[in-house]
Amino acid sequence: MAKLTKRQKKINELVDKDKLYSLNEAVSTLKKFPQAKFDETVELSFNLHIDPKQSDQLVRGTVILPHGTGKSVRVLVFCKGEDVKKAEAAEADFVGSDELIKKINGGWMDFDVIVATPEMMRDISKLGRVLGPRGLMPSPKAGTVTKDIEKAVKELKGGKIEFKNSKNGNIYLAIGKISFDEAALADNAGCVIEIIKKSKPAVVKGVFIKGIFLATTMGCGLKIAV
């Protein structure tokens, strides 16, 4: 059995594994963990009572974090004509059409999210095999296929993130950095929890959220009282 590091021992001393933490208590406890050598991501995970194999029980949507993610998001916009100026005004990192499609087909992937106008989707469909497995294909449900390019880019730059359940019926989301103050982390987490609650599929009866856990990249998870 591997020996625990001093940091792991300290974390174990701070955590009560049998306790259900309030959101504020959990955030406060995470902030007391010994610091890692980098700015750790704070992650929120949900264990859901759904059957992910059933299409009417899938949980997917978007949420705008009031304090952002703490990460600089590189936004690529597929558009033409007047929309190019709109995307550039909204500070999109990459804007174009055919030339960007060729670049991506050549292996270039230096972006985090794609926004596209509806008329571009026919051309972008050629990239399905490249973008699909990486979860980068724009979609109307995620708000990344839209005529309002400026709004979409500004929201993504401002902290809008997409969520969807995994194959095992769970959801994992990064909600900020440990360097955020406690109030900002609690606000972001609370916002996500409320949105997930409202995303309960109509066919799911009884308990929807079986468990919520808050953790840092290098720390252990704290169970939040649902």
Stockholm file with secondary structure:
# STOCKHOLM 1.0

chainA/1-226         MAKLTKRQKKINELVDKDKLYSLNEAVSTLKKFPQAKFDETVELSFNLHIDPKQSDQLVRGTVILPHGTGKSVRVLVFCKGEDVKKAEAAEADFVGSDELIKKINGGWMDFDVIVATPEMMRDISKLGRVLGPRGLMPSPKAGTVTKDIEKAVKELKGGKIEFKNSKNGNIYLAIGKISFDEAALADNAGCVIEIIKKSKPAVVKGVFIKGIFLATTMGCGLKIAV
#=GR chainA/1-226 SS CCCCCHHHHHHHHHCCTTCCBCHHHHHHHHHHSCCCSSCCEEEEEEEECCCTTSGGGCCEEEEECTTCCSSCCCEEEECCTHHHHHHHHTTCSEEESHHHHHHHHTTCCCCSEEEECGGGHHHHGGGHHHHGGGTCCCCTTTTCBCSCHHHHHHHHHHTEEEEECCTTSEEEEEEEETTSCHHHHHHHHHHHHHHHHHTCCTTCCSCCEEEEEEEETTSCCEEECC
#=GC SS_cons         CCCCCHHHHHHHHHCCTTCCBCHHHHHHHHHHSCCCSSCCEEEEEEEECCCTTSGGGCCEEEEECTTCCSSCCCEEEECCTHHHHHHHHTTCSEEESHHHHHHHHTTCCCCSEEEECGGGHHHHGGGHHHHGGGTCCCCTTTTCBCSCHHHHHHHHHHTEEEEECCTTSEEEEEEEETTSCHHHHHHHHHHHHHHHHHTCCTTCCSCCEEEEEEEETTSCCEEECC
//
